[in-house]
Amino acid sequence: MGIAFDFAQDRPEHINEILNGLDRYNPETTTVFQDYVTQQCEDRTYDCYANLALLKLYQFNPHLTRDETTTNILVKALTVFPSPDFSLCLHLLPPHILHPSSTSSSSPAAGDAPLSEAVQKLATLNTLLSQADYKGFWNTLDSDDLYADLVADVNGFEELMRVRIAVTVGQSCREVERSVLETWLQLHGQEFERFIVDICGWGLDDTTGAPGGVVLIPVNKENEAKETVVRENVKFDQFSRVVKRAYEQPA
């Protein structure tokens, strides 16, 4: 049985009580949720259900909205891709944030509000991740100082993203050229080898003809190639009506 959507292993008891009671819609709990978001950023925990509850409170009480907390929620949602959490958060933001004066999500207009510009930039990162363009993700992240400011509050953001990228790669590949995986993880040399071997538990094969060798990923239930046999058990009696109509004379 899968994990419930509203479950968070590290959720404090007082947050759990708010989420399961009427205080969930009490504007006075906004500061409690905001402090909880800050805690998630500091200790690398994540609680999507609580973060969505805070965004819902912002919907009902726009005057209580804190831009920094909103962007921190979106950045935390990036760290759990390819889950749909980022899209869920976007759907709770006001229309003027999602549809600013600019027409391109990658090039916000000068007249856009700071929060709108930040949301657009984070949406660009999410799009690159969803397209598995990991090299483009790192290049975009390093292309503007605003990105560094947006992710600064999230402790270990780059490490968390490398782990998620590695998980996704491990679910779809059995081996990857080292030079390619280095660009996906933005790691090189001994740092790359330490991450691959110590954290991921993968192997390196330098005997292949590929430049730098190949990273070998152990077989798991996601990347294992399985033969699919499709068998159809259709009895002739099931087509009796069709065959009968074929011999009927038109009226």
SERO-4910 file (N, C-alpha, C, O; in steps of 0.05 Angstrom, whole numbers):
BEGIN
 pado doro    nc1    nc2    nc3   cac1   cac2   cac3    cc1    cc2    cc3    oc1    oc2    oc3
  Met    A     17    -24      0      0      0      0     18     25      0     37     26     15
  Gly    A     12     45    -16     28     69    -19     25     87      5      7     84     22
  Ile    A     44    106      7     44    126     28     22    147     23     19    156      1
  Ala    A      7    153     44    -15    173     41     -3    200     34     19    208     42
  Phe    A    -18    215     17     -9    241      8     -4    261     31     15    277     30
  Asp    A    -20    259     52    -18    278     74      1    269     96      2    281    117
  Phe    A     17    248     90     35    238    111     62    251    108     73    255     86
  Ala    A     74    258    131    101    269    133    114    258    158    105    263    180
  Gln    A    135    242    155    147    228    177    157    247    199    155    241    223
  Asp    A    168    270    191    181    288    211    162    311    219    172    331    230
  Arg    A    137    309    214    118    331    221    114    333    251    108    313    264
  Pro    A    118    357    262    114    360    291     85    356    298     67    358    281
  Glu    A     80    348    323     53    342    332     34    366    331     11    363    324
  His    A     44    390    338     27    413    337     18    421    309     -4    431    305
  Ile    A     36    415    289     28    420    261      7    399    253    -12    406    238
  Asn    A     10    375    262     -9    354    255    -37    360    266    -57    355    253
  Glu    A    -37    371    290    -63    378    303    -77    401    287   -101    400    284
  Ile    A    -61    420    278    -73    442    262    -84    432    236   -106    440    228
  Leu    A    -70    415    223    -78    405    197   -104    388    199   -119    386    180
  Asn    A   -107    375    221   -130    357    225   -153    370    239   -173    357    246
  Gly    A   -151    396    244   -173    411    258   -182    435    243   -172    441    221
  Leu    A   -200    450    255   -211    474    243   -191    497    242   -194    515    226
  Asp    A   -170    496    259   -150    517    259   -134    518    233   -119    537    228
  Arg    A   -137    498    217   -124    497    191   -131    522    174   -116    531    158
  Tyr    A   -156    532    178   -165    555    163   -166    580    179   -177    600    171
  Asn    A   -153    579    202   -151    603    219   -127    620    211   -105    610    212
  Pro    A   -131    645    204   -109    662    195    -87    665    216    -64    670    209
  Glu    A    -94    661    241    -74    664    262    -53    641    261    -31    644    273
  Thr    A    -59    620    247    -39    598    245    -19    602    222     -1    586    218
  Thr    A    -23    624    208     -5    630    185     24    631    194     42    620    182
  Thr    A     29    646    216     57    648    226     68    622    235     92    617    232
  Val    A     51    604    245     61    577    253     70    562    229     91    549    229
  Phe    A     54    563    208     62    549    183     87    561    171    104    547    160
  Gln    A     89    587    172    113    601    161    138    593    176    159    588    163
  Asp    A    136    591    202    159    581    217    166    552    210    189    544    210
  Tyr    A    145    536    205    150    508    197    164    506    170    180    489    166
  Val    A    157    524    152    171    524    126    200    530    130    218    518    117
  Thr    A    206    550    147    234    557    153    248    533    165    272    528    158
  Gln    A    235    518    182    247    494    194    253    473    173    274    460    174
  Gln    A    235    469    154    239    450    133    264    458    116    280    440    109
  Cys    A    267    483    111    290    492     96    317    488    110    337    482     98
  Glu    A    316    490    137    340    487    152    348    458    157    372    452    156
  Asp    A    329    441    163    336    413    170    331    393    148    332    369    153
  Arg    A    325    403    123    323    385    100    299    366    102    300    344     90
  Thr    A    279    373    117    254    357    117    235    369     96    241    391     85
  Tyr    A    213    356     92    194    366     72    166    357     79    162    333     86
  Asp    A    147    375     78    119    369     85    101    384     65     93    407     69
  Cys    A     95    370     43     79    383     21     51    390     31     41    411     25
  Tyr    A     39    373     47     11    377     56      9    403     73    -10    418     69
  Ala    A     28    407     90     28    431    107     34    456     90     22    477     95
  Asn    A     52    454     71     58    476     53     35    484     36     30    508     32
  Leu    A     20    465     27     -4    471     11    -25    485     29    -40    502     19
  Ala    A    -27    476     54    -46    489     72    -39    519     76    -57    535     78
  Leu    A    -13    525     77     -5    553     80    -12    569     55    -21    592     57
  Leu    A     -7    557     32    -14    571      7    -44    576      5    -52    596     -6
  Lys    A    -59    558     15    -88    561     16    -96    584     34   -114    599     28
  Leu    A    -82    586     57    -87    609     75    -80    635     61    -94    655     65
  Tyr    A    -59    635     46    -51    659     31    -73    667     10    -78    690      6
  Gln    A    -86    646     -1   -108    652    -20   -131    666     -6   -142    686    -16
  Phe    A   -138    657     18   -160    669     33   -152    696     46   -170    713     51
  Asn    A   -127    699     51   -117    723     65    -93    735     51    -70    732     61
  Pro    A    -97    747     28    -74    757     12    -56    776     27    -32    778     21
  His    A    -67    791     46    -51    811     61    -30    797     79    -12    811     88
  Leu    A    -33    771     84    -14    757    101      8    744     85     27    732     97
  Thr    A      7    746     59     26    732     41     55    742     46     59    767     47
  Arg    A     73    724     48    102    731     49    115    719     25    115    695     21
  Asp    A    127    736      8    139    727    -17    162    707    -12    164    687    -26
  Glu    A    178    712      8    200    695     14    191    667     21    203    647     12
  Thr    A    170    665     37    160    639     45    148    624     20    152    600     17
  Thr    A    134    639      3    123    627    -21    145    615    -39    142    592    -48
  Thr    A    166    630    -44    188    620    -61    202    597    -47    211    578    -61
  Asn    A    205    597    -21    217    575     -7    201    549    -10    212    528    -13
  Ile    A    175    552     -9    157    529    -14    162    517    -42    163    493    -45
  Leu    A    163    535    -61    168    525    -89    195    512    -92    197    492   -106
  Val    A    215    524    -80    242    512    -82    242    485    -68    255    466    -79
  Lys    A    230    482    -45    228    456    -32    213    436    -50    220    412    -50
  Ala    A    193    445    -64    178    427    -82    196    417   -105    193    395   -114
  Leu    A    215    434   -113    234    425   -134    251    402   -125    258    385   -141
  Thr    A    257    401    -99    276    381    -89    264    353    -87    277    334    -80
  Val    A    238    351    -94    225    324    -94    215    316   -121    198    299   -124
  Phe    A    226    329   -142    217    322   -169    225    292   -173    244    283   -160
  Pro    A    211    277   -190    191    285   -209    162    284   -198    144    279   -213
  Ser    A    159    287   -172    132    288   -161    118    313   -171    131    332   -179
  Pro    A     91    313   -170     76    337   -181     73    359   -161     56    377   -165
  Asp    A     88    359   -139     85    379   -118     88    407   -128     73    425   -119
  Phe    A    107    412   -145    111    440   -155     86    450   -170     78    473   -166
  Ser    A     74    433   -186     50    441   -201     27    446   -181     11    464   -185
  Leu    A     25    429   -161      4    433   -141      7    460   -127    -13    474   -122
  Cys    A     31    468   -121     36    494   -108     29    517   -127     17    537   -119
  Leu    A     37    514   -152     31    535   -172      1    541   -174     -7    564   -177
  His    A    -15    520   -172    -44    523   -176    -57    537   -152    -81    544   -154
  Leu    A    -42    542   -131    -53    557   -108    -44    585   -107    -50    600    -89
  Leu    A    -28    594   -127    -19    621   -129    -38    639   -144    -53    629   -160
  Pro    A    -39    665   -138    -58    683   -151    -53    685   -181    -30    681   -190
  Pro    A    -73    690   -197    -70    692   -226    -50    713   -235    -35    709   -254
  His    A    -49    736   -220    -30    757   -229     -1    749   -225     17    761   -236
  Ile    A      3    728   -209     31    718   -205     37    698   -227     60    697   -237
  Leu    A     17    682   -235     22    662   -256     21    674   -284     33    663   -302
  His    A      7    696   -287      4    708   -314     12    738   -312     -5    755   -313
  Pro    A     38    743   -309     47    771   -307     47    785   -334     37    774   -353
  Ser    A     58    809   -334     58    825   -359     75    813   -381     71    818   -404
  Ser    A     96    798   -373    113    786   -394    100    761   -405     83    749   -393
  Thr    A    108    754   -429     97    731   -442    115    707   -442    106    685   -449
  Ser    A    140    710   -434    159    688   -433    167    682   -405    174    700   -389
  Ser    A    165    656   -397    171    648   -369    201    650   -364    209    652   -341
  Ser    A    217    649   -385    246    650   -382    257    678   -383    280    682   -375
  Ser    A    242    697   -392    251    725   -394    230    744   -383    215    756   -398
  Pro    A    228    746   -357    208    764   -345    212    793   -353    234    801   -358
  Ala    A    190    807   -355    191    835   -363    200    852   -339    197    844   -316
  Ala    A    210    876   -345    220    893   -324    198    902   -305    203    908   -282
  Gly    A    173    903   -315    151    912   -298    139    891   -281    121    897   -265
  Asp    A    148    866   -283    137    844   -267    145    848   -237    166    858   -231
  Ala    A    126    840   -219    132    842   -191    154    822   -184    157    802   -198
  Pro    A    168    827   -162    190    809   -154    181    780   -150    195    762   -159
  Leu    A    158    776   -137    148    748   -133    141    735   -160    148    712   -164
  Ser    A    129    750   -178    122    740   -204    147    731   -219    148    710   -231
  Glu    A    167    748   -219    192    741   -232    205    716   -220    215    699   -235
  Ala    A    205    714   -194    216    691   -180    201    666   -187    214    645   -192
  Val    A    175    667   -188    159    644   -195    165    635   -223    167    611   -229
  Gln    A    167    653   -241    173    646   -269    200    632   -272    203    613   -286
  Lys    A    220    643   -257    246    630   -259    246    602   -247    259    584   -258
  Leu    A    232    598   -225    231    572   -213    215    553   -231    221    529   -232
  Ala    A    194    563   -244    179    547   -263    197    538   -287    193    516   -297
  Thr    A    215    556   -295    234    548   -316    251    525   -307    256    506   -323
  Leu    A    261    525   -282    277    503   -272    260    477   -271    270    456   -278
  Asn    A    235    480   -262    218    456   -261    213    444   -289    212    420   -292
  Thr    A    210    461   -309    206    452   -336    231    437   -346    228    415   -358
  Leu    A    254    447   -341    279    433   -349    282    406   -335    290    387   -348
  Leu    A    274    405   -310    276    379   -295    256    359   -307    262    336   -310
  Ser    A    231    369   -313    211    351   -324    219    341   -351    209    319   -360
  Gln    A    235    356   -366    245    347   -392    270    331   -390    282    324   -411
  Ala    A    280    326   -366    305    311   -361    329    326   -374    349    313   -381
  Asp    A    327    352   -376    349    368   -386    365    378   -362    364    401   -354
  Tyr    A    380    359   -350    394    365   -326    418    384   -330    424    401   -314
  Lys    A    431    381   -353    452    400   -360    441    428   -362    453    447   -352
  Gly    A    419    431   -375    406    457   -378    397    468   -351    397    492   -347
  Phe    A    389    450   -333    381    459   -307    404    472   -292    400    494   -281
  Trp    A    427    459   -292    450    471   -278    460    496   -291    467    515   -278
  Asn    A    460    496   -318    468    520   -332    450    544   -326    459    567   -323
  Thr    A    424    539   -325    405    560   -319    407    569   -290    406    593   -285
  Leu    A    412    550   -272    415    557   -244    439    576   -240    438    593   -222
  Asp    A    460    572   -256    484    588   -253    484    614   -270    503    629   -270
  Ser    A    462    617   -286    462    639   -305    454    666   -293    458    687   -306
  Asp    A    441    666   -269    430    691   -258    434    690   -228    428    670   -215
  Asp    A    442    712   -217    446    714   -188    420    711   -173    419    703   -149
  Leu    A    397    717   -186    371    715   -173    366    686   -165    354    680   -145
  Tyr    A    375    667   -182    371    639   -175    385    632   -149    375    618   -132
  Ala    A    410    642   -146    425    637   -122    410    648    -97    411    636    -76
  Asp    A    398    672   -101    383    684    -79    358    667    -72    351    665    -48
  Leu    A    345    656    -92    321    641    -88    325    615    -73    309    607    -56
  Val    A    348    602    -78    353    576    -66    371    578    -41    377    558    -28
  Ala    A    379    603    -34    398    606    -12    386    597     15    401    586     32
  Asp    A    360    600     19    349    592     45    346    562     49    342    552     71
  Val    A    347    547     27    343    518     28    370    505     32    387    504     14
  Asn    A    375    495     56    400    482     63    405    458     45    389    440     43
  Gly    A    429    457     32    437    434     16    421    431     -9    417    408    -18
  Phe    A    412    453    -21    395    450    -45    409    435    -67    397    417    -79
  Glu    A    433    442    -74    447    429    -96    451    399    -91    448    382   -109
  Glu    A    458    392    -66    461    364    -59    435    349    -62    434    326    -72
  Leu    A    413    361    -52    387    348    -55    379    344    -84    368    323    -90
  Met    A    385    363   -101    379    360   -129    395    338   -142    385    323   -159
  Arg    A    421    336   -135    438    315   -146    427    287   -138    427    269   -154
  Val    A    418    285   -113    407    259   -105    382    252   -120    378    229   -129
  Arg    A    364    272   -125    339    267   -140    345    260   -169    333    243   -181
  Ile    A    365    274   -181    373    268   -208    384    239   -210    377    224   -228
  Ala    A    400    232   -190    412    205   -190    390    184   -187    391    163   -200
  Val    A    370    190   -170    348    171   -167    333    167   -193    327    144   -201
  Thr    A    328    189   -207    313    187   -232    330    172   -253    319    156   -268
  Val    A    356    178   -254    373    164   -273    374    134   -267    374    117   -285
  Gly    A    376    128   -241    377    100   -233    352     84   -240    352     60   -241
  Gln    A    330     98   -243    304     85   -250    301     80   -280    284     64   -288
  Ser    A    318     92   -296    315     90   -325    339     80   -340    337     73   -363
  Cys    A    362     78   -327    386     70   -341    401     47   -326    398     44   -302
  Arg    A    416     32   -342    434     11   -331    463     20   -332    479     11   -315
  Glu    A    469     37   -350    496     48   -352    495     75   -367    479     79   -385
  Val    A    513     93   -358    514    120   -370    544    127   -373    560    122   -356
  Glu    A    550    140   -395    577    149   -399    584    169   -377    568    186   -369
  Arg    A    608    167   -367    617    184   -344    615    214   -352    606    230   -336
  Ser    A    624    220   -376    624    248   -385    596    260   -385    592    283   -379
  Val    A    576    243   -392    549    252   -393    538    256   -365    525    277   -359
  Leu    A    543    237   -348    532    238   -321    545    261   -305    533    272   -287
  Glu    A    570    267   -311    583    290   -298    569    316   -303    566    333   -286
  Thr    A    559    320   -328    544    344   -335    517    344   -322    506    365   -315
  Trp    A    505    320   -319    478    318   -306    480    325   -276    461    336   -265
  Leu    A    502    318   -264    505    322   -235    522    346   -228    523    355   -205
  Gln    A    534    358   -248    553    380   -245    574    374   -223    579    390   -205
  Leu    A    586    351   -227    608    342   -210    630    330   -227    624    319   -248
  His    A    654    334   -218    677    324   -234    698    313   -215    699    319   -192
  Gly    A    716    296   -227    739    286   -212    731    269   -188    713    253   -189
  Gln    A    746    273   -166    742    257   -142    714    262   -129    703    244   -118
  Glu    A    704    287   -131    677    292   -121    656    275   -135    638    264   -122
  Phe    A    659    272   -161    640    256   -177    643    227   -168    622    214   -163
  Glu    A    667    217   -166    671    189   -159    661    183   -131    649    162   -126
  Arg    A    666    201   -113    656    197    -85    626    197    -84    614    180    -70
  Phe    A    613    214    -99    583    214   -100    572    189   -112    553    177   -101
  Ile    A    584    180   -134    574    157   -148    577    131   -132    559    115   -130
  Val    A    601    128   -119    607    104   -105    595    104    -77    582     85    -69
  Asp    A    601    125    -61    593    125    -33    564    131    -29    551    119    -11
  Ile    A    552    149    -44    524    157    -39    505    140    -56    485    131    -46
  Cys    A    512    137    -82    493    122    -99    498     92    -98    479     76   -104
  Gly    A    522     83    -92    528     55    -92    531     43   -120    527     19   -124
  Trp    A    539     60   -139    543     51   -166    572     45   -171    589     49   -153
  Gly    A    578     34   -194    606     27   -201    616     42   -225    601     54   -240
  Leu    A    643     41   -228    656     54   -251    671     33   -267    686     17   -255
  Asp    A    668     34   -293    682     16   -311    699     32   -330    688     46   -348
  Asp    A    726     31   -327    744     46   -344    754     30   -368    771     40   -383
  Thr    A    744      5   -371    755    -12   -392    740     -8   -419    748    -19   -439
  Thr    A    719      7   -419    704     11   -443    717     32   -461    736     46   -452
  Gly    A    707     35   -485    719     54   -503    709     82   -499    719    101   -512
  Ala    A    689     86   -481    678    113   -477    698    130   -462    712    120   -444
  Pro    A    700    156   -469    719    174   -455    712    176   -425    690    183   -418
  Gly    A    732    170   -409    728    171   -380    714    147   -368    712    144   -344
  Gly    A    706    128   -385    693    104   -375    662    106   -374    650    125   -384
  Val    A    651     86   -361    622     84   -359    614     80   -330    627     65   -315
  Val    A    592     92   -322    581     88   -296    561     65   -298    542     65   -314
  Leu    A    565     44   -281    547     21   -281    527     23   -258    535     27   -235
  Ile    A    502     20   -265    480     22   -246    468     -5   -241    460    -19   -260
  Pro    A    467    -14   -216    456    -41   -210    428    -44   -219    413    -24   -222
  Val    A    420    -69   -225    393    -74   -233    373    -70   -210    378    -78   -188
  Asn    A    351    -56   -216    330    -53   -197    303    -58   -211    303    -62   -236
  Lys    A    281    -57   -197    256    -64   -209    246    -43   -229    229    -49   -246
  Glu    A    258    -19   -228    250      1   -248    266      0   -274    255      3   -296
  Asn    A    293     -6   -272    309     -6   -296    314    -33   -308    328    -36   -328
  Glu    A    302    -54   -296    305    -81   -306    288    -85   -331    264    -79   -332
  Ala    A    301    -95   -352    287   -101   -377    271   -126   -374    282   -148   -369
  Lys    A    245   -125   -377    228   -148   -374    212   -153   -400    202   -134   -412
  Glu    A    211   -178   -407    196   -185   -431    166   -186   -424    158   -197   -404
  Thr    A    151   -174   -441    122   -173   -438    108   -191   -458    111   -187   -482
  Val    A     94   -211   -448     79   -229   -465     50   -224   -463     38   -225   -442
  Val    A     38   -217   -485      9   -211   -486     -5   -235   -498     -1   -243   -521
  Arg    A    -23   -246   -483    -39   -270   -492    -68   -262   -492    -79   -251   -473
  Glu    A    -81   -270   -514   -109   -265   -516   -124   -292   -517   -118   -309   -533
  Asn    A   -143   -295   -500   -159   -319   -498   -187   -312   -507   -205   -307   -490
  Val    A   -192   -314   -533   -218   -307   -544   -231   -332   -555   -219   -345   -572
  Lys    A   -254   -338   -546   -268   -362   -556   -285   -355   -580   -295   -332   -583
  Phe    A   -289   -375   -597   -304   -370   -622   -333   -363   -616   -345   -349   -632
  Asp    A   -343   -373   -594   -371   -367   -587   -376   -337   -583   -398   -327   -587
  Gln    A   -355   -323   -576   -358   -294   -571   -363   -279   -597   -374   -257   -597
  Phe    A   -356   -292   -620   -359   -279   -646   -383   -290   -661   -387   -285   -684
  Ser    A   -399   -307   -648   -421   -320   -662   -440   -300   -673   -450   -304   -696
  Arg    A   -446   -279   -658   -465   -259   -668   -454   -245   -692   -469   -239   -711
  Val    A   -428   -239   -692   -415   -225   -714   -416   -242   -739   -423   -233   -761
  Val    A   -409   -268   -735   -409   -287   -758   -437   -290   -769   -441   -292   -793
  Lys    A   -457   -292   -751   -485   -296   -760   -494   -272   -776   -508   -276   -796
  Arg    A   -487   -248   -768   -496   -224   -783   -483   -223   -810   -494   -211   -829
  Ala    A   -459   -235   -813   -446   -234   -839   -461   -250   -860   -459   -244   -884
  Tyr    A   -477   -269   -851   -492   -286   -870   -521   -277   -872   -536   -289   -887
  Glu    A   -529   -257   -857   -556   -248   -859   -561   -232   -884   -543   -217   -893
  Gln    A   -584   -235   -896   -591   -221   -920   -601   -193   -912   -617   -191   -894
  Pro    A   -592   -172   -926   -602   -145   -920   -632   -143   -924   -643   -155   -943
  Ala    A   -646   -127   -908   -675   -124   -910   -682   -110   -935   -706   -105   -940
***
